[in-house]
Amino acid sequence: MADGDDLVFLPLGGVGEIGMNLALYGYGPRRTRRWLVVDMGVSFSTENLPGIDGVVPDIQFLAERRDRVDGIVITHAHEDHFGALFDLWPRVKAPVYMTPFAAGLLKAKQAEEPGAPKIPVEVIDQGKRFTVGSFDLEFVPVAHSLPEPNMVAIRTPYGIVIHTGDWKLDPAPGVGRPTDENRLAELGREGVRALICDSTNAVRDGVSPSEGEVAHSLERLILEAPHRVVVTSFSSNIARMRAVAEAAKRAGRDVVVVGRAIRRAADVARELGYLDGLPDFLDQEAYGYLPRNKVLALMTGSQGEPRAALARIANKDHRAVSIAQGDRVIFSSRTIPGNERAVNAIVNALIDLGAEVITDRLALVHTSGHPRRDELRQLYDWTKPAIVIPVHGESLHLHEQAKLARSLGIPKVVEVRNGDMTRLGPGDPELVEKVPSGQLYRDGRLIVRSDSGGVGDRRRLAFSGAVSVAIVLSEAGVVLEDPTAVLLGLPDKDAEGAPMLETVLDAVDEALDSLPQPRRRDPGLVREAVQRAVRGTVNATWGKKPAMIVHVTHVAD
């Protein structure tokens, strides 16, 4: 440890929000500090972002220091932890470290996505200790809602930093290893400087139910179903997939997988042995040929994604799968905040088709993969950290974990947000710098800034529509042709039943008549007058001001 060396923690995503997790750890003197990236996740788009396919962290700070990035470590293969790799890795181009399941999913995604970057991956098994540049790391196995999740233990001259990723305590996780309690206690005895800890369920008392309990509940619901069963869950939840498949086997049902994401996850899981002992899954074409009481369909779409199979089934436009009266649809999931409206729309559509819909409000069909308060208490007791920094959650979740940690006597509890660079050592933790952070939008094939005009324009168009007007004048300012207009997103008629198009064209004519002929020679003046007149008239008629496009063409006399 040289003079001037310090250890800092800097989140660029996932702190103060759900999703798009990305954290940095830096070590060394400020000007030559080396960086480690932990996770590179994406977040769902929302209704107020029309046309946006996903949201990723703004990594300008990291990209400017790409020559000092030692590596990118992925804790587990959930999209909010590794789903932004294709978008962001080309700006950093550091080696990536992950477990076999995550690497298998990434490879399968690369094969299906044209133009995906070829990311160099070093596969690290759970429980292994490894070096990434200046950083001495260890993958500590934990339970979560997919195979091979890890805490990352970072050994530093100031003690161990544990970045928990997503975790819970579950003696029967269904697939994979439970949380390694003994190893965490050993690390605690070695000396944990800081615990950077998942806060998602910090508002809930007790302990999260086990995957084993969910498996028993799902088995009962599947065995009792008289007709078809559809189960929707996250594709990466292989424990849930295995539980459903085992219940289907006992019920004499074939499992049909519907959708690319779940087929991809199932293939990777089977290759790694996580589905050993189960019959092969059938493709969606088999759904319509099997007897109604002999089929179970497994698919994604539990978050209301409009392009997912479940949404298309609910809207009766899926080519291979349909729902009939009495079929049972099980949402083996929890709705992520922000997706409630989309999920409710699908639930209601399925009920209108005659389905019996079962959610976690009606039965134990899902359990969280995140720790509740008693689990947090247990982790503190094992690791005995000098510092706790809550991450992975909205402000409420972060604050509640901070209160809990303080109440249990943790010496230093620091509440941070994205962009807060916090020194973890030497000395007491403190905010040393506020760096730029924010969001980028995945817009089709492009990654654009959150202040991109296109997104704001779409939002305005969705609210108040647009009017396009075309005007042809002579060079002297004489109107040569009747103006034309196209209305997008406006009502057809006003309150009295008059066509809105006629109202707009009348406003255009009045605007042109109000301009003396010499002034009509200036296209800018014409454009401004027509725009002001049309927006004012439509606002008086409708109460909203549409976006305006005015084309002015001058033709030689």
N, C-alpha and C positions, 0 to 999 in steps of 0.2 A: 504494500500500500504506500504509494508515493504521496508527498505533500501536494495538496490541491485536489487529490482524488475525492470524488463524492459519488454517491449512489442516488439516483433519482427515479421517480415513477411518474409517468405522464400518460393519462388516458386520452385518446382521440375519438373514442366512440364507446357507447354502452354505459356511460355514467350520467344519470339523469334522464335516461330513456331505456326502453326495452329494445334490444336488438343491436346490430352492427357493432359488435364488440371489437375493440382494437386498443391494446395497451402497449406502451413502450417502457423499457427499463434501460437506463443509461448509467455507464460507469466510466470514471476517469476525469481528467481536467475538463473544464467546460469547453474549450476550443477543440479538443481532440477526443471528446467523449465517444465511446463506442455504444452502439444501440442494439437492443434485442427487442423484437416484435413478438407479442403474444396475441395470437388470433387476428383474423382479418375477415370480419363478418358483414353481412348485409341485413337490411331490415325491410319489412313489407312496405309497399306503397300504401297510400290512404286515399280516401275519396276526394280530398282537396288537392290531389296531385294527378290530374287527368293525364293519361298517357304514360305515366311513369311506372316502370316495371320493378324498380327496387331503389333503395336508398343506401348509400355507402358512406363511410367517413371521408372527410377531406384530409388527405395525407400530405398536403403541401410541405409542412414542416419536415416530415420524414423524407420526402422525395429530395429536398434540398440537402439532405445529409446521407444520401444513398451510399456514398463511398465509405461511410462509417457504420453501416448496418451489417452486423455479423450474421443474422439469420432471422427466420420467421418460424415460430413454434406454434403449432395448432393443438389446442387442448383436446378437441373432439370434433366430430364431423357434422355438427348442426350448422345450418345455413347462417345463423346469426354469429357463428364463430369462424367459419371458413368459406362462406359463400361469396365473399368479395375478392377472392384470390385472382380469378380471371380478370377482373376489372382493375385491380390495384397492383398486383405483382409486377406488371411490366414497368411501373414507375420506380420500382425498388430493385428488382432482379437479385434478391438475396436467396440463398439456399433455404429450403423449407423442410421442416422436420415434423413428422406425424406418425401415428400408429398404423398398422396394416389396414384396418377397416376404413379409416379416413383416406388413406392412400388409394385403396381400391375404389372408393366412391369418386374420388377426384379423377382417377384415370378413366372411369366409366363416363363421367361428365365430359371430360375432354374429347372422348371418342364421339360423343353425340352432338357437340357444339362446334360448328364450323368456325375456324379461325381462332379457337381457344389457344392461349399461349402454352408452350411446352415447358412446364414448370419443373425444375429439378427437385426431386423429393428424396430425402433420406428417411427410410422407415426405421422407427424406433419402437421397440416393444415396451409394453407397460412394465413399470418397475425398474427400468434401466436408467443408469446414470450416464450422461454423455456431455460432451463439450461443444459449444457453439461459439467460436471465436474466443472472446474474453470471458465467456460465461460458462460456469459449471452448473449443469442442470440435472434434474431427476424427474422422471414421470412417476407420480405416485397414483396408483389405481384408486378410483372412486366409483361409486354407483351413480348412474344417471339414467336417462331414458334412451340410451343407445349403447352399442358395444364400445369398449375401450376409451372411456373418458378418463381424464387425468387432471390432478393438480400438478402444477409445475413448482418444484422446489429449486430456488436459485441460491447457490452458496456464494456469499460475498465476504469481504474482510470484516463487515459489520454484523455478520450473522446471516441466518437463512431468511430469505423472503419466500413466502408461499403464496402463489397465485392460484386460487382455488378453481378457476373455471366454474363450470356447473357441477353440482354434486348434491348428494343426499346420503343419509344412512339407510340402507336397505339390506337386511340379512338374506333376502330372497329376490335378487334383481332379475331373475328369469334367464338372462343371458349375461355371460361375463362375470367379472369378479366384483365382490362387494367392496365398499370402501375399506382401505387397508388401515385399520385403526392402530395396529401395532406400529406400523411405520410412522404414522403421524405422531404417535407418542414418542418414538425414538427421536424424530426431528425436534420435538419440543424439548427433549432433554439435551439435545445438541445445541439448541439456542435459536429460537425464531425471533428475528428482528421485527418482521412485519408480516401481517396476514392481510392479503388483498382479497376480499371475500364477497362471494355471491350474496345478494340481498333480496332476491326475487320474492321469497316467502317470509321475509322478516316481520311482516305484519300479522303472521298467523302463529298461534300457540301450538304446542304439542309437537308431534312428529308426523311427517308425511306418510300416508299409507304405502304399503309395500306393493311392488309389482305382482307378488304372489297372490295378494288379496284380490287385485284386479283380475288376475287370471281366473280365479275361482268364480267371480261374478260373471265374467264373460262366458265362461263355460256353461253356466246355468242358463243364461239368456239365449245362447246358441242352441243348446239341447232342447229348450222349450219352444223354439220358434216353429210355427207350422209350415211356413213357406220359405221363400228366399231370405237370406240374411246378407246385408251389406254392412261392412265395418270400414269406417274411415278413420285414419290416424296419420301421424307423421310417418313418412316412408322410412326414416332412419331408425324408428323405434322397433328394433328387431326382437326385443323381448315381447312386446305386444304382438308382433307378427307371429312369433312362435307360439304364444299362448292361444291366439285365435286359430292357428293351424292345428294345434293339438286338440282343441275343442271341436273343430270341424271333423277331424279324424275320428274322434269318439262318437260324433253324431252321424257318421257315415256320409259326410259332405265332401265334395271336391272344392279346393280353393282355387278361385280364378282371380288373377291379378289384373287390375284395370289401370292403365296409365304407365308412362315411361319411368317416372321417378320411382315408383314402388317396384317395378320390375327390375330396375337397375340395383336398388338396395337389396332386393331378394337374391339376385344373382351374386352380388359381392358377399352377402352373408352366407350363402350356401357354399361358395368357394372357400371361405374361411372356416367352415364347419359349424357355424352357428345354427344351421337348420338340419343338422344330421338327424336321421331317424324319421324324417317327415317325407311324405310323398311329394313328388314334383308338383309345382303349381302349374295350373293351366293358363293359357292366354285367354283374353277376353272373348274371342270368337266362340269358346265353349259355353259361355253363359246362357245363350238362348237355346242350346240343345239339351242341357241337363234338366232333369225333373226339378220342379220348384223346391222340393224339400231335400234336394241333394246338392245344392250349390251354396257356396259362400263366396261373395265377392269382396276383395280387399283392395282399397283404393285410397288415394289422397284426396284433398279437397275439403278437409275439415275446417279450414280457415276461410272458407267462402271464396277461394280464388276463382275468378270468373272463367279461366281457361282450363281449370282442373276437371277431371271426369265427372265428379259428383255434381258440379254446377250444370254441366251439359245434360246429365241424366235428369236432374230436377226440371230442366227446361225442355225436356223431351226432344233433344237434338243429338243424342249419342247414337252412333250407328250400330253398336253391338249390345248395349245394356239399357234395359228399361225397368221401371218399377210398376208393380201391379198392386191391386187392393190386397192388403194383409201382409205384404212383405215388411220385414223388420230392418230398419236402418239404425245402426249404432254409431254415434259419434264418440269414439274412444279417444277423446281429446279435451283440451280446455281452450276456449276461445281467447286468443291473444288480444289484449286491449287495442281497440281501434278497428277490429274486424267484426264487431258485434252485429252491425247492420247487415253486412254481407252474409254472415252465417245464418242469421234469423230469416233472411229472405229465402235461403235454400231450405231451411227446416220447414218453413211454411209451404213452400212449393212441393216438397216431398209429402207433407200431410195432405195437401190438396189432391195428390195422386193416389191417396189411399194408404200410404205407408204408415207403419207404427214407428215413430222416431223416438229413440232413447238417447238422452244426453246425460252428462254427469250430474244434472239436477235431479234425475230420476233414479239413478243406480250408480254403483261404484264401477264405472267403466273407464275411469282414468285416474291416474295419480300424478302429481307433480314430480318432476325430477330435481326439485330444488329444496333446500333445507328450511324447515320451520324453526321456531325459536329454541326449542329444546335441542335440536340438532346443532344449532349455532353454539349453544352453551357447551355442548359436548366437545365440539371442535376447539373452542377456546381452552377448555380444560386440558385437552391432549397437547396442544401446541404451545400454550402459554406465551402468546406473542407480546412483545413490548409495544407494538403499534398495531392498530386495526384501521384499515381503510375500506369502508363499504363501497362496492361497485356492483355492476349488473343490476340495474333497476332504476325506476323513476325516483323523483325526489322523496316521495313518501317512504319508499322501501329503504333508501339509503339512510334517511334520518332515523327510521325505526331501528335499524341495526346499530346505528351509532349510539342511540339511547340505551339499547340493550347492552352493548359492550361497556359503556360507561358504568351502568348499574352493576356490572359484574367485576368492576375494579381493573379493567384493562388500563395500563398506565397512560397511553396516549391514543386518542381516537381522533382521526382527521377526516372531515367531510370534504370531498373534492367534487369537481365537475370536469367535463371534457375540457382539455386545454390547460388544466392546473398542473404545473410541474412541481412536484413535491420532493424535497430532499428527505431521504430515509436515513442517511448517515453521511458524515459523522454528526453527532449532536442530536438535539431534539428535531423531530420532523417539522418542516416549515415550507410554506409556499414560496418558491424562489423565482418563479416566472410564470406569466400567463402567455401561452402561445396561441396562435390562430388555430381554430378548429371549426368544424361545421359539417355540412352534409353536401354530398354530390348525388346527382340523380342518374339512374340508369334509364336512358331515354332511347328505346330501340337499341341500335348498335352503338350509341354514343354515351359517353359519360359527360354530363354537363353540370355546371355550377348551380347551386340552389337559387341564385338570383337570375338565372337564365330567363330572358324575356319570353321564350316559347311557353314555359310552364305558366307564367302569369297570364299570358295572352289566352291560353286555353281555359284557364279558370274564369277569366272575364267573359269569354265567349260562351262558356257553359251557363253563366248567370244571365247575360243580357243579349246574346246573339251578335250578329254582324250585318251590316248593310254595305253592299258594294254598288257604287254609282259610276256610270260611264257617260262622259259629256264630250261632244265633238263641236269645236268652234273653228271659225275661220281665223286667219292671222289678225284680222281686224276686230275680232271679238263678236262676230255674228254667230248665233246658234244655228248650225247646219242640219242637225238631226235631233229628233226628240230624244231627250235623255233616257237611259235605261237603268234599271236597278235590279239587284238580286238580294233577297232577304233570306238570311240564315238564322233560324232559331227564334224568329219573331212570330207573334200570333198572326193568323191569317186575316182576322177582322178586328176592328175596334169595338167598343162597348155598344155602339149603335148599329153594328153590322157592316160598316163600310170597310172595303178591302184595305188592308194596311199598305199594300203596294201602291195603291192610288194615293193614299195619304203621304207616303214618302215622295212620290213623283211630284205631287203638288208642291211640297216643300222645296224640292229642287228647282222647280219652275219659278217659284216666288223668290228664291235666293238669286237666281240668274237675273230675273227682272229687276231686282233691287240694285244690281251693279250697273253703273253706266258702261256703255259699250267699250270705251277706251280701257277701262279697268279690267274688262274681261279678257284683255290681251295678256294679262299676268296670270299664269296657271296657279301660282301660289295663292293669290287672292281668291280666285274662283274656288279652289279646293277648300280653303278655310271657310268661305261663306257658305258653301253647300254643306260642309260637315256640321257647322254650327246650326244651320237651319234644320237639317234632318234630325240631328240628335235632340234638339229642343222640341221639335214637333212630336217625335216618338215618345219622348219623356212625358210631354203633356198628355199624350193619348194613352200611353201604356204604364208610365211610371218608372221606366228604366231607360238608360242611355246605351244604345248598342255601340259596339266598335264600328269604325267607319273606314272604308277604303274608297277614295274618290279618284277616278282616272280622268284626267283632262288631256284631250288631244287637240292640237291646233293644226289645221290643214291649210296649205298655201292657197291663197285666193286665185 
